[in-house]
Amino acid sequence: MIDWLSFLLVLVAALVSACVVVSAYALGIRLLTVSGRTPIVTPAEFTDAITIVSPAEIRQAEKRAAKAARKSPLSEGQKRAALVGAWACFAVSALAVLVGVYLIIGEHLFKIFS
């Protein structure tokens, strides 16, 4: 016999937690960009890669990011607040993931070590 109410509860909890993690991370990236610290990730080179980014293209992307950071109409205080907000969003996202992992395996680990 399937307990459909419990199944529905797990489904809703999974959807809500996924939305919280993705939204907090996306808002954190947006605030990080607004603060003038555009995250530039150099692509890894794989042997079977379809597109290989040249060092010149990487330099151009870094120049565009630096130019966008200089053009920002925000004051230094606003940039600092956006940076703090970004890190707060990343912390919320990480905390949501850690709570989910604890809910999945926490009880089992507690029983093993007790």
Secondary structure as GFF3:
##gff-version 3
##sequence-region A 1 114
A	DSSP	alpha_helix	4	34	.	.	.	ID=ss1
A	DSSP	alpha_helix	55	70	.	.	.	ID=ss2
A	DSSP	alpha_helix	76	101	.	.	.	ID=ss3
A	DSSP	pi_helix	102	106	.	.	.	ID=ss4
A	DSSP	alpha_helix	107	113	.	.	.	ID=ss5
###
